[in-house]
Amino acid sequence: MKVLALNSSPRSEGQSKTELMLSHLVQGMEAAGAEVEVIHLRDKKINQCSGCFACWTKTPGVCIHKDDMSAELFDKFRHADMVVYASPLYHYTVNATMKAFIERTLPMNEPFFITYEGRTVHPPRYAHPKAVVLSVAGFHDEEVFGPLSAWAKYLFGKRLAAEIYRPGAEAMAASRGGSRAQRILAATAEAGKEIVTTGHVSKATMARVHEQSVKDLDIWSAVANLVWKTCIAEGVTIKGFEERGMAPRPDTLESFMLVMAIAFNREAAADTRATIQFVFSGEVQGTCYFKIEDGTIDPRAGKADQPSLTVETPFELWMDIVTGKADGQALFMAEKYKVDGDVALLMRFEKLFGR
């Protein structure tokens, strides 16, 4: 089987969730014996269809545009047994790059009107390859793929071998080293094998592809919103946020407790038993504490009975420390905040909350 895998994501490797899913699907296809060529459409020049119909009249089967579609991609498409259309979900369908490619396949058909299985269609000039549609979305709801799925089913009909949709792709990719992400990606590779060997994806494999990517969607959403707020405040993109190793900036007592719990390093705290109390002043006022015991952390609002360490600080100042915008040790020496209790514990913060 000759498979042409089209990736229309504008993002490069490492940031593209479409590419991440596609690469595992291709691994499975190749393991099953398929010959797969991956084309990144972001690297190709594909003009928009002019709607002139010259490919139907003046030059039958040949487009007027002289670009990568005419020079290279159309022939690859025409001679493929199967084409994988991999696109991020943009406004509930494929993105403009993929749509431009699909529209430029018009020379595959002839202009005449015929009735086929109750539908008016243009007869094929060349045999169309089978289709697999793959898409990813940041939303965790599978329903967001509904419009794309309806369109794919109508467009490809019986040629549609499989639809592979990955909701919550941002969360899945962010934790790609975790067991959930590994199971999802392994299932995607298995889907590739099944498409080649059986012509479809089993329900069991598809269920594994759709496994929820996070334990608690509310926590994920809260942290994601903090990341977006931080990017807006700092004037950076998500890519810039990641490249600079930035941390989401808490803006409430609750979000501070959430971020600290996520940043907690269980391994570094394996032998630690302590209670850390925070007393905040300034723009955000309140108290909270973290009980650390046997590699676990329990964040709670209010005051602890006997804290091992108490930190009294303006909220904004401590958030500067948390996000790496200020040197906590230097500010301590300058007496910008106060501590009472186990100062050695304070010196371990970078290890205890270093993720």
PyMOL commands that set and color helices and strands:
alter all, ss='L'
color gray80, all
select helices_A, chain A and resi 17-31+41-43+68-78+96-103+106-108+142-159+169-174+179-198+203-209+217-234+238-243+253-263+315-322+328-333+343-347+349-352
alter helices_A, ss='H'
color red, helices_A
select strands_A, chain A and resi 2-7+35-40+82-88+114-116+119-121+130-136+160-166+273-281+286-293+296-301+309-314+338-341
alter strands_A, ss='S'
color yellow, strands_A
deselect
rebuild
show_as cartoon
